[in-house]
Amino acid sequence: MKSLSLALLLVVLCSCSTQNLKITKGDVRTVPTYEGTSHFIFWGIGQEKLINPHEVCGDKAVAQVATRTSFLNGLLGGLTWGIYSPRDYVIYCE
Protein backbone atom coordinates (compact mmCIF):
# COMPACT_ATOMS: atom_id res chain seq x y z
CA MET A 1 0.00 0.00 0.00
CA LYS A 2 2.86 2.40 0.76
CA SER A 3 4.45 1.71 -2.62
CA LEU A 4 1.19 2.45 -4.39
CA SER A 5 0.76 5.68 -2.41
CA LEU A 6 4.32 6.76 -3.25
CA ALA A 7 3.82 5.97 -6.94
CA LEU A 8 0.56 7.93 -6.99
CA LEU A 9 2.23 10.87 -5.25
CA LEU A 10 5.04 10.90 -7.82
CA VAL A 11 2.57 10.89 -10.71
CA VAL A 12 0.62 13.78 -9.18
CA LEU A 13 3.78 15.81 -8.53
CA CYS A 14 5.18 15.23 -12.04
CA SER A 15 3.16 17.79 -13.91
CA CYS A 16 3.75 19.11 -17.41
CA SER A 17 4.05 22.76 -18.35
CA THR A 18 4.75 24.80 -21.48
CA GLN A 19 5.62 28.45 -22.02
CA ASN A 20 5.36 29.85 -25.56
CA LEU A 21 6.59 33.19 -26.82
CA LYS A 22 5.17 33.80 -30.28
CA ILE A 23 6.95 36.69 -31.96
CA THR A 24 5.46 36.77 -35.47
CA LYS A 25 1.84 37.41 -36.42
CA GLY A 26 1.60 34.65 -39.00
CA ASP A 27 1.43 30.91 -38.58
CA VAL A 28 4.47 29.16 -37.13
CA ARG A 29 5.71 26.08 -38.91
CA THR A 30 5.32 22.81 -37.06
CA VAL A 31 8.93 21.60 -37.32
CA PRO A 32 11.29 23.41 -34.94
CA THR A 33 14.55 24.81 -36.29
CA TYR A 34 16.44 24.01 -33.10
CA GLU A 35 15.58 21.99 -30.02
CA GLY A 36 17.38 20.68 -26.99
CA THR A 37 17.31 19.98 -23.28
CA SER A 38 18.72 22.04 -20.45
CA HIS A 39 19.97 20.04 -17.48
CA PHE A 40 19.57 21.61 -14.04
CA ILE A 41 20.50 20.29 -10.62
CA PHE A 42 19.17 21.13 -7.17
CA TRP A 43 15.84 22.46 -8.48
CA GLY A 44 17.64 24.87 -10.81
CA ILE A 45 18.31 27.31 -7.99
CA GLY A 46 20.66 30.04 -9.21
CA GLN A 47 21.15 28.37 -12.60
CA GLU A 48 20.27 29.53 -16.08
CA LYS A 49 20.77 28.34 -19.62
CA LEU A 50 21.16 31.11 -22.17
CA ILE A 51 20.53 30.46 -25.85
CA ASN A 52 20.47 33.34 -28.31
CA PRO A 53 17.68 32.57 -30.82
CA HIS A 54 19.08 35.18 -33.23
CA GLU A 55 22.31 33.17 -33.47
CA VAL A 56 20.31 29.99 -34.07
CA CYS A 57 18.15 31.54 -36.81
CA GLY A 58 20.96 33.47 -38.49
CA ASP A 59 19.51 35.68 -41.25
CA LYS A 60 15.96 34.43 -40.66
CA ALA A 61 13.62 36.05 -38.15
CA VAL A 62 12.76 34.31 -34.88
CA ALA A 63 9.13 33.19 -35.05
CA GLN A 64 8.58 31.45 -31.71
CA VAL A 65 10.46 30.23 -28.64
CA ALA A 66 9.01 27.62 -26.30
CA THR A 67 10.14 25.87 -23.14
CA ARG A 68 8.42 22.86 -21.67
CA THR A 69 8.55 20.33 -18.91
CA SER A 70 7.39 17.02 -20.32
CA PHE A 71 5.95 14.22 -18.24
CA LEU A 72 9.31 12.41 -18.39
CA ASN A 73 11.17 15.55 -17.26
CA GLY A 74 8.73 15.95 -14.38
CA LEU A 75 9.02 12.28 -13.49
CA LEU A 76 12.83 12.51 -13.39
CA GLY A 77 12.57 15.60 -11.21
CA GLY A 78 10.07 13.84 -8.94
CA LEU A 79 12.09 10.65 -8.62
CA THR A 80 15.21 12.62 -7.69
CA TRP A 81 13.23 15.05 -5.47
CA GLY A 82 14.36 17.92 -7.74
CA ILE A 83 18.06 17.16 -7.57
CA TYR A 84 17.99 16.65 -11.37
CA SER A 85 15.44 18.78 -13.23
CA PRO A 86 15.66 18.74 -17.05
CA ARG A 87 13.70 21.18 -19.22
CA ASP A 88 13.17 21.09 -23.01
CA TYR A 89 13.26 24.07 -25.35
CA VAL A 90 12.49 24.69 -29.03
CA ILE A 91 13.16 27.61 -31.35
CA TYR A 92 11.20 28.22 -34.56
CA CYS A 93 12.59 30.43 -37.32
CA GLU A 94 10.58 31.90 -40.21
MOPAC internal coordinates of N, CA, C and O (Angstrom, degrees):
PM7 1SCF
backbone

  N    0.0000 0     0.00 0     0.00 0    0    0    0
  C    1.4488 1     0.00 0     0.00 0    1    0    0
  C    1.5358 1   111.31 1     0.00 0    2    1    0
  O    1.2310 1   120.55 1   141.68 1    3    2    1
  N    1.3345 1   116.56 1   -38.32 1    3    2    1
  C    1.4682 1   119.27 1   178.74 1    5    3    2
  C    1.5213 1   111.10 1   -66.00 1    6    5    3
  O    1.2310 1   120.26 1   141.92 1    7    6    5
  N    1.3215 1   117.11 1   -38.08 1    7    6    5
  C    1.4687 1   120.30 1   178.97 1    9    7    6
  C    1.5207 1   110.70 1   -63.98 1   10    9    7
  O    1.2310 1   120.71 1   138.43 1   11   10    9
  N    1.3109 1   116.25 1   -41.57 1   11   10    9
  C    1.4634 1   120.43 1   178.88 1   13   11   10
  C    1.5275 1   110.64 1   -64.92 1   14   13   11
  O    1.2310 1   120.50 1   138.18 1   15   14   13
  N    1.3203 1   116.64 1   -41.82 1   15   14   13
  C    1.4655 1   120.63 1   178.24 1   17   15   14
  C    1.5165 1   111.14 1   -63.43 1   18   17   15
  O    1.2310 1   119.87 1   138.42 1   19   18   17
  N    1.3256 1   117.85 1   -41.58 1   19   18   17
  C    1.4584 1   121.86 1   178.95 1   21   19   18
  C    1.5299 1   110.84 1   -65.60 1   22   21   19
  O    1.2310 1   120.62 1   137.85 1   23   22   21
  N    1.3314 1   116.42 1   -42.15 1   23   22   21
  C    1.4655 1   120.29 1   178.44 1   25   23   22
  C    1.5305 1   110.46 1   -63.49 1   26   25   23
  O    1.2310 1   120.14 1   137.68 1   27   26   25
  N    1.3064 1   117.35 1   -42.32 1   27   26   25
  C    1.4630 1   121.46 1   178.62 1   29   27   26
  C    1.5272 1   110.71 1   -64.66 1   30   29   27
  O    1.2310 1   120.01 1   139.21 1   31   30   29
  N    1.3157 1   117.58 1   -40.79 1   31   30   29
  C    1.4555 1   121.62 1   177.76 1   33   31   30
  C    1.5225 1   111.20 1   -62.52 1   34   33   31
  O    1.2310 1   119.96 1   138.07 1   35   34   33
  N    1.3273 1   117.68 1   -41.93 1   35   34   33
  C    1.4599 1   121.09 1   178.79 1   37   35   34
  C    1.5238 1   111.74 1   -63.85 1   38   37   35
  O    1.2310 1   120.45 1   139.51 1   39   38   37
  N    1.3243 1   116.74 1   -40.49 1   39   38   37
  C    1.4687 1   120.30 1   179.35 1   41   39   38
  C    1.5269 1   110.11 1   -65.39 1   42   41   39
  O    1.2310 1   120.13 1   139.65 1   43   42   41
  N    1.3151 1   117.36 1   -40.35 1   43   42   41
  C    1.4635 1   120.82 1  -179.75 1   45   43   42
  C    1.5315 1   110.65 1   -67.95 1   46   45   43
  O    1.2310 1   120.05 1   141.54 1   47   46   45
  N    1.3183 1   117.50 1   -38.46 1   47   46   45
  C    1.4619 1   121.13 1  -178.27 1   49   47   46
  C    1.5228 1   113.10 1   -76.57 1   50   49   47
  O    1.2310 1   119.66 1   161.51 1   51   50   49
  N    1.3143 1   118.26 1   -18.49 1   51   50   49
  C    1.4678 1   122.39 1  -176.58 1   53   51   50
  C    1.5244 1   109.89 1   -91.98 1   54   53   51
  O    1.2310 1   120.75 1  -106.00 1   55   54   53
  N    1.2997 1   116.16 1    74.00 1   55   54   53
  C    1.4571 1   119.74 1  -177.45 1   57   55   54
  C    1.5238 1   110.91 1   -89.46 1   58   57   55
  O    1.2310 1   121.18 1   -17.53 1   59   58   57
  N    1.3062 1   115.35 1   162.47 1   59   58   57
  C    1.4609 1   122.27 1   178.05 1   61   59   58
  C    1.5231 1   108.33 1  -103.97 1   62   61   59
  O    1.2310 1   120.86 1   -28.77 1   63   62   61
  N    1.3275 1   115.95 1   151.23 1   63   62   61
  C    1.4589 1   120.08 1   175.64 1   65   63   62
  C    1.5202 1   108.89 1  -152.48 1   66   65   63
  O    1.2310 1   121.12 1   -27.85 1   67   66   65
  N    1.3275 1   115.47 1   152.15 1   67   66   65
  C    1.4638 1   121.77 1   178.98 1   69   67   66
  C    1.5192 1   109.03 1  -141.72 1   70   69   67
  O    1.2310 1   120.85 1   -43.26 1   71   70   69
  N    1.3288 1   115.98 1   136.74 1   71   70   69
  C    1.4516 1   122.23 1   173.30 1   73   71   70
  C    1.5260 1   107.31 1  -121.91 1   74   73   71
  O    1.2310 1   120.61 1   -54.59 1   75   74   73
  N    1.3220 1   116.44 1   125.41 1   75   74   73
  C    1.4644 1   122.50 1  -179.68 1   77   75   74
  C    1.5122 1   110.02 1  -117.04 1   78   77   75
  O    1.2310 1   120.89 1   -43.29 1   79   78   77
  N    1.3078 1   115.91 1   136.71 1   79   78   77
  C    1.4558 1   122.26 1   172.99 1   81   79   78
  C    1.5220 1   106.99 1  -122.31 1   82   81   79
  O    1.2310 1   120.94 1   -79.81 1   83   82   81
  N    1.3249 1   115.81 1   100.19 1   83   82   81
  C    1.4603 1   121.45 1   179.84 1   85   83   82
  C    1.5170 1   108.24 1   -90.82 1   86   85   83
  O    1.2310 1   120.66 1   -56.50 1   87   86   85
  N    1.3233 1   116.34 1   123.50 1   87   86   85
  C    1.4515 1   121.48 1  -173.57 1   89   87   86
  C    1.5293 1   111.93 1  -100.83 1   90   89   87
  O    1.2310 1   119.71 1   145.90 1   91   90   89
  N    1.3092 1   118.15 1   -34.10 1   91   90   89
  C    1.4686 1   121.11 1  -178.48 1   93   91   90
  C    1.5192 1   110.55 1   -94.29 1   94   93   91
  O    1.2310 1   120.92 1   -19.38 1   95   94   93
  N    1.3344 1   115.85 1   160.62 1   95   94   93
  C    1.4604 1   120.77 1   179.37 1   97   95   94
  C    1.5178 1   112.60 1   -83.81 1   98   97   95
  O    1.2310 1   120.35 1   152.83 1   99   98   97
  N    1.3166 1   116.93 1   -27.17 1   99   98   97
  C    1.4575 1   120.60 1  -176.56 1  101   99   98
  C    1.5242 1   112.27 1   -79.46 1  102  101   99
  O    1.2310 1   121.70 1     5.43 1  103  102  101
  N    1.3251 1   114.35 1  -174.57 1  103  102  101
  C    1.4527 1   120.54 1   177.94 1  105  103  102
  C    1.5218 1   110.21 1   -72.37 1  106  105  103
  O    1.2310 1   121.00 1   -35.00 1  107  106  105
  N    1.3117 1   115.68 1   145.00 1  107  106  105
  C    1.4629 1   122.00 1   177.83 1  109  107  106
  C    1.5098 1   107.86 1   -98.93 1  110  109  107
  O    1.2310 1   120.53 1   -44.69 1  111  110  109
  N    1.3230 1   116.59 1   135.31 1  111  110  109
  C    1.4597 1   118.99 1  -179.88 1  113  111  110
  C    1.5219 1   109.79 1   -64.88 1  114  113  111
  O    1.2310 1   121.02 1   -21.00 1  115  114  113
  N    1.3164 1   115.66 1   159.00 1  115  114  113
  C    1.4633 1   120.33 1  -172.41 1  117  115  114
  C    1.5237 1   113.36 1   -86.56 1  118  117  115
  O    1.2310 1   119.79 1   163.95 1  119  118  117
  N    1.3149 1   118.01 1   -16.05 1  119  118  117
  C    1.4658 1   120.86 1  -179.44 1  121  119  118
  C    1.5259 1   108.36 1   -99.71 1  122  121  119
  O    1.2310 1   119.90 1   -60.44 1  123  122  121
  N    1.3371 1   117.79 1   119.56 1  123  122  121
  C    1.4620 1   118.83 1  -179.58 1  125  123  122
  C    1.5237 1   112.23 1   -68.93 1  126  125  123
  O    1.2310 1   120.94 1   -30.89 1  127  126  125
  N    1.3205 1   115.80 1   149.11 1  127  126  125
  C    1.4539 1   121.74 1   177.23 1  129  127  126
  C    1.5208 1   110.45 1   -76.23 1  130  129  127
  O    1.2310 1   120.82 1   143.11 1  131  130  129
  N    1.3292 1   116.03 1   -36.89 1  131  130  129
  C    1.4605 1   121.31 1  -176.37 1  133  131  130
  C    1.5187 1   108.38 1  -146.34 1  134  133  131
  O    1.2310 1   120.06 1   -43.02 1  135  134  133
  N    1.3050 1   117.48 1   136.98 1  135  134  133
  C    1.4582 1   120.92 1   176.77 1  137  135  134
  C    1.5157 1   109.72 1  -147.12 1  138  137  135
  O    1.2310 1   121.12 1   -24.38 1  139  138  137
  N    1.3066 1   115.46 1   155.62 1  139  138  137
  C    1.4537 1   119.82 1  -179.13 1  141  139  138
  C    1.5184 1   111.00 1  -171.51 1  142  141  139
  O    1.2310 1   121.31 1     6.21 1  143  142  141
  N    1.3132 1   115.11 1  -173.79 1  143  142  141
  C    1.4555 1   122.32 1  -179.39 1  145  143  142
  C    1.5212 1   109.09 1  -130.31 1  146  145  143
  O    1.2310 1   121.08 1   -46.54 1  147  146  145
  N    1.3116 1   115.54 1   133.46 1  147  146  145
  C    1.4602 1   121.64 1   173.68 1  149  147  146
  C    1.5215 1   107.55 1   -97.67 1  150  149  147
  O    1.2310 1   120.63 1   -44.20 1  151  150  149
  N    1.3077 1   116.39 1   135.80 1  151  150  149
  C    1.4598 1   121.90 1  -177.46 1  153  151  150
  C    1.5250 1   109.09 1  -109.01 1  154  153  151
  O    1.2310 1   120.77 1   -61.19 1  155  154  153
  N    1.3238 1   116.13 1   118.81 1  155  154  153
  C    1.4559 1   121.65 1  -179.47 1  157  155  154
  C    1.5272 1   109.33 1  -117.67 1  158  157  155
  O    1.2310 1   121.12 1   -29.46 1  159  158  157
  N    1.3219 1   115.47 1   150.54 1  159  158  157
  C    1.4628 1   120.16 1   175.76 1  161  159  158
  C    1.5233 1   108.91 1  -123.48 1  162  161  159
  O    1.2310 1   121.15 1   -22.08 1  163  162  161
  N    1.2944 1   115.41 1   157.92 1  163  162  161
  C    1.4644 1   123.23 1  -179.16 1  165  163  162
  C    1.5192 1   111.85 1    50.80 1  166  165  163
  O    1.2310 1   121.24 1  -124.57 1  167  166  165
  N    1.3506 1   115.23 1    55.43 1  167  166  165
  C    1.4545 1   125.33 1   175.22 1  169  167  166
  C    1.5247 1   113.22 1    63.14 1  170  169  167
  O    1.2310 1   119.53 1  -169.17 1  171  170  169
  N    1.3116 1   118.51 1    10.83 1  171  170  169
  C    1.4517 1   122.42 1   179.45 1  173  171  170
  C    1.5183 1   113.90 1    75.30 1  174  173  171
  O    1.2310 1   120.47 1  -165.14 1  175  174  173
  N    1.3176 1   116.70 1    14.86 1  175  174  173
  C    1.4650 1   120.56 1  -178.08 1  177  175  174
  C    1.5319 1   109.75 1   -62.95 1  178  177  175
  O    1.2310 1   120.69 1   -56.14 1  179  178  177
  N    1.3131 1   116.29 1   123.86 1  179  178  177
  C    1.4533 1   122.30 1   177.06 1  181  179  178
  C    1.5155 1   114.87 1    69.82 1  182  181  179
  O    1.2310 1   119.84 1  -164.41 1  183  182  181
  N    1.3247 1   117.91 1    15.59 1  183  182  181
  C    1.4608 1   121.69 1  -178.28 1  185  183  182
  C    1.5172 1   109.65 1  -115.64 1  186  185  183
  O    1.2310 1   120.72 1   -29.32 1  187  186  185
  N    1.3028 1   116.23 1   150.68 1  187  186  185
  C    1.4532 1   121.04 1   174.10 1  189  187  186
  C    1.5196 1   109.27 1  -149.53 1  190  189  187
  O    1.2310 1   121.54 1   -25.53 1  191  190  189
  N    1.3031 1   114.65 1   154.47 1  191  190  189
  C    1.4643 1   121.94 1   176.59 1  193  191  190
  C    1.5144 1   106.25 1  -123.53 1  194  193  191
  O    1.2310 1   120.55 1   -64.61 1  195  194  193
  N    1.3171 1   116.55 1   115.39 1  195  194  193
  C    1.4598 1   121.08 1  -178.20 1  197  195  194
  C    1.5226 1   110.13 1  -102.80 1  198  197  195
  O    1.2310 1   121.39 1   -52.73 1  199  198  197
  N    1.3206 1   114.94 1   127.27 1  199  198  197
  C    1.4612 1   122.44 1   175.81 1  201  199  198
  C    1.5201 1   106.11 1  -131.83 1  202  201  199
  O    1.2310 1   120.73 1   -54.41 1  203  202  201
  N    1.3136 1   116.21 1   125.59 1  203  202  201
  C    1.4617 1   120.68 1  -179.89 1  205  203  202
  C    1.5255 1   108.59 1   -89.71 1  206  205  203
  O    1.2310 1   119.99 1   -72.49 1  207  206  205
  N    1.3405 1   117.62 1   107.51 1  207  206  205
  C    1.4699 1   119.63 1  -178.30 1  209  207  206
  C    1.5238 1   113.15 1   -63.19 1  210  209  207
  O    1.2310 1   119.85 1   153.75 1  211  210  209
  N    1.3278 1   117.89 1   -26.25 1  211  210  209
  C    1.4689 1   120.57 1   178.63 1  213  211  210
  C    1.5272 1   110.63 1   -67.85 1  214  213  211
  O    1.2310 1   120.03 1   146.23 1  215  214  213
  N    1.3277 1   117.55 1   -33.77 1  215  214  213
  C    1.4631 1   120.61 1   175.34 1  217  215  214
  C    1.5243 1   110.73 1   -69.95 1  218  217  215
  O    1.2310 1   120.38 1   143.09 1  219  218  217
  N    1.3216 1   116.88 1   -36.91 1  219  218  217
  C    1.4620 1   121.54 1   179.84 1  221  219  218
  C    1.5217 1   110.70 1   -67.27 1  222  221  219
  O    1.2310 1   120.29 1   136.77 1  223  222  221
  N    1.3358 1   117.05 1   -43.23 1  223  222  221
  C    1.4661 1   121.34 1  -176.32 1  225  223  222
  C    1.5237 1   113.03 1   -81.90 1  226  225  223
  O    1.2310 1   120.04 1   159.85 1  227  226  225
  N    1.3140 1   117.53 1   -20.15 1  227  226  225
  C    1.4682 1   119.60 1   179.71 1  229  227  226
  C    1.5149 1   111.48 1    65.88 1  230  229  227
  O    1.2310 1   120.36 1    58.28 1  231  230  229
  N    1.3368 1   116.92 1  -121.72 1  231  230  229
  C    1.4723 1   122.14 1  -178.26 1  233  231  230
  C    1.5291 1   112.58 1   -78.18 1  234  233  231
  O    1.2310 1   120.05 1   163.18 1  235  234  233
  N    1.3209 1   117.51 1   -16.82 1  235  234  233
  C    1.4634 1   120.83 1  -179.63 1  237  235  234
  C    1.5292 1   110.20 1   -81.36 1  238  237  235
  O    1.2310 1   120.87 1   -23.79 1  239  238  237
  N    1.3147 1   115.94 1   156.21 1  239  238  237
  C    1.4613 1   121.07 1   178.02 1  241  239  238
  C    1.5274 1   110.35 1   -80.66 1  242  241  239
  O    1.2310 1   120.58 1   -30.84 1  243  242  241
  N    1.3119 1   116.49 1   149.16 1  243  242  241
  C    1.4584 1   121.90 1   176.16 1  245  243  242
  C    1.5212 1   107.71 1   -77.69 1  246  245  243
  O    1.2310 1   120.01 1   -54.39 1  247  246  245
  N    1.3231 1   117.59 1   125.61 1  247  246  245
  C    1.4606 1   121.48 1  -178.04 1  249  247  246
  C    1.5228 1   111.95 1   -97.03 1  250  249  247
  O    1.2310 1   120.14 1   139.11 1  251  250  249
  N    1.3386 1   117.33 1   -40.89 1  251  250  249
  C    1.4556 1   120.31 1  -176.31 1  253  251  250
  C    1.5184 1   109.51 1  -160.44 1  254  253  251
  O    1.2310 1   120.97 1   -34.25 1  255  254  253
  N    1.3286 1   115.76 1   145.75 1  255  254  253
  C    1.4561 1   122.98 1   174.39 1  257  255  254
  C    1.5235 1   106.55 1  -128.14 1  258  257  255
  O    1.2310 1   120.18 1   -45.05 1  259  258  257
  N    1.3169 1   117.26 1   134.95 1  259  258  257
  C    1.4596 1   121.04 1  -179.37 1  261  259  258
  C    1.5242 1   110.14 1  -138.42 1  262  261  259
  O    1.2310 1   121.22 1   -37.39 1  263  262  261
  N    1.3229 1   115.28 1   142.61 1  263  262  261
  C    1.4592 1   121.22 1   171.14 1  265  263  262
  C    1.5191 1   107.32 1  -122.89 1  266  265  263
  O    1.2310 1   120.99 1   -30.42 1  267  266  265
  N    1.3072 1   115.71 1   149.58 1  267  266  265
  C    1.4659 1   117.97 1  -178.29 1  269  267  266
  C    1.5180 1   111.04 1  -152.94 1  270  269  267
  O    1.2310 1   122.18 1   -29.30 1  271  270  269
  N    1.3052 1   113.43 1   150.70 1  271  270  269
  C    1.4552 1   121.73 1   170.72 1  273  271  270
  C    1.5154 1   106.08 1  -110.42 1  274  273  271
  O    1.2310 1   120.38 1   -69.50 1  275  274  273
  N    1.3116 1   116.89 1   110.50 1  275  274  273
  C    1.4625 1   120.68 1  -179.64 1  277  275  274
  C    1.5285 1   109.37 1   -79.82 1  278  277  275
  O    1.2310 1   120.66 1    -8.17 1  279  278  277
  N    1.3068 1   116.35 1   171.83 1  279  278  277
  C    1.4508 1   120.42 1   177.79 1  281  279  278
  C    1.5277 1   110.32 1   -59.76 1  282  281  279
  O    1.2310 1   120.42 1   138.24 1  283  282  281
  N    1.3395 1   116.81 1   -41.76 1  283  282  281
  C    1.4634 1   120.21 1   179.75 1  285  283  282
  C    1.5267 1   111.00 1   -64.56 1  286  285  283
  O    1.2310 1   119.93 1   138.52 1  287  286  285
  N    1.3435 1   117.73 1   -41.48 1  287  286  285
  C    1.4596 1   120.51 1   176.85 1  289  287  286
  C    1.5268 1   110.78 1   -61.12 1  290  289  287
  O    1.2310 1   120.71 1   135.65 1  291  290  289
  N    1.3253 1   116.26 1   -44.35 1  291  290  289
  C    1.4637 1   120.84 1   178.10 1  293  291  290
  C    1.5186 1   112.14 1   -64.53 1  294  293  291
  O    1.2310 1   120.92 1   141.64 1  295  294  293
  N    1.3275 1   115.85 1   -38.36 1  295  294  293
  C    1.4645 1   119.89 1   178.83 1  297  295  294
  C    1.5239 1   110.37 1   -65.25 1  298  297  295
  O    1.2310 1   120.14 1   136.50 1  299  298  297
  N    1.3339 1   117.34 1   -43.50 1  299  298  297
  C    1.4629 1   120.45 1   177.58 1  301  299  298
  C    1.5237 1   110.91 1   -62.59 1  302  301  299
  O    1.2310 1   120.36 1   138.91 1  303  302  301
  N    1.3146 1   116.91 1   -41.09 1  303  302  301
  C    1.4633 1   120.16 1   176.43 1  305  303  302
  C    1.5168 1   111.91 1   -64.65 1  306  305  303
  O    1.2310 1   120.51 1   141.45 1  307  306  305
  N    1.3334 1   116.63 1   -38.55 1  307  306  305
  C    1.4621 1   120.81 1   179.06 1  309  307  306
  C    1.5192 1   112.64 1   -69.36 1  310  309  307
  O    1.2310 1   120.79 1   136.91 1  311  310  309
  N    1.3214 1   116.09 1   -43.09 1  311  310  309
  C    1.4709 1   119.73 1   179.89 1  313  311  310
  C    1.5224 1   112.51 1   -65.32 1  314  313  311
  O    1.2310 1   120.33 1   149.46 1  315  314  313
  N    1.3227 1   116.98 1   -30.54 1  315  314  313
  C    1.4684 1   120.52 1  -179.81 1  317  315  314
  C    1.5287 1   111.27 1   -99.30 1  318  317  315
  O    1.2310 1   120.32 1  -171.11 1  319  318  317
  N    1.3444 1   117.00 1     8.89 1  319  318  317
  C    1.4640 1   122.89 1  -179.22 1  321  319  318
  C    1.5321 1   110.75 1    56.25 1  322  321  319
  O    1.2310 1   119.93 1  -146.11 1  323  322  321
  N    1.3358 1   117.74 1    33.89 1  323  322  321
  C    1.4512 1   122.82 1   175.91 1  325  323  322
  C    1.5189 1   114.61 1    87.04 1  326  325  323
  O    1.2310 1   119.96 1   178.89 1  327  326  325
  N    1.3086 1   117.68 1    -1.11 1  327  326  325
  C    1.4635 1   119.65 1   179.46 1  329  327  326
  C    1.5257 1   109.88 1   -64.31 1  330  329  327
  O    1.2310 1   119.95 1   143.05 1  331  330  329
  N    1.3263 1   117.70 1   -36.95 1  331  330  329
  C    1.4670 1   122.45 1   173.82 1  333  331  330
  C    1.5158 1   107.49 1  -121.08 1  334  333  331
  O    1.2310 1   120.32 1   -60.18 1  335  334  333
  N    1.3342 1   117.00 1   119.82 1  335  334  333
  C    1.4621 1   121.73 1  -175.91 1  337  335  334
  C    1.5261 1   110.46 1  -132.74 1  338  337  335
  O    1.2310 1   119.28 1   -91.21 1  339  338  337
  N    1.3311 1   118.97 1    88.79 1  339  338  337
  C    1.4684 1   120.36 1   178.47 1  341  339  338
  C    1.5210 1   111.84 1   -75.85 1  342  341  339
  O    1.2310 1   120.77 1   -23.09 1  343  342  341
  N    1.3169 1   116.14 1   156.91 1  343  342  341
  C    1.4692 1   123.04 1   177.90 1  345  343  342
  C    1.5187 1   108.07 1  -146.58 1  346  345  343
  O    1.2310 1   120.34 1   -46.57 1  347  346  345
  N    1.3359 1   116.96 1   133.43 1  347  346  345
  C    1.4620 1   122.78 1  -178.57 1  349  347  346
  C    1.5229 1   110.42 1   -92.65 1  350  349  347
  O    1.2310 1   120.90 1   -26.80 1  351  350  349
  N    1.3254 1   115.88 1   153.20 1  351  350  349
  C    1.4589 1   120.91 1   176.13 1  353  351  350
  C    1.5276 1   109.07 1  -143.27 1  354  353  351
  O    1.2310 1   121.15 1   -28.42 1  355  354  353
  N    1.3384 1   115.40 1   151.58 1  355  354  353
  C    1.4614 1   122.29 1   176.56 1  357  355  354
  C    1.5226 1   108.82 1  -138.55 1  358  357  355
  O    1.2310 1   121.19 1   -32.82 1  359  358  357
  N    1.3374 1   115.34 1   147.18 1  359  358  357
  C    1.4546 1   122.05 1   177.15 1  361  359  358
  C    1.5244 1   107.61 1  -127.83 1  362  361  359
  O    1.2310 1   120.95 1   -50.93 1  363  362  361
  N    1.3329 1   115.79 1   129.07 1  363  362  361
  C    1.4646 1   121.69 1   177.88 1  365  363  362
  C    1.5259 1   108.49 1  -110.21 1  366  365  363
  O    1.2310 1   120.89 1   -48.90 1  367  366  365
  N    1.3167 1   115.90 1   131.10 1  367  366  365
  C    1.4653 1   121.66 1   175.43 1  369  367  366
  C    1.5284 1   108.67 1  -108.16 1  370  369  367
  O    1.2310 1   120.70 1   -24.56 1  371  370  369
  N    1.3399 1   116.26 1   155.44 1  371  370  369
  C    1.4748 1   119.75 1   178.79 1  373  371  370
  C    1.5088 1   111.05 1   -72.48 1  374  373  371
  O    1.2310 1   120.10 1   180.00 1  375  374  373

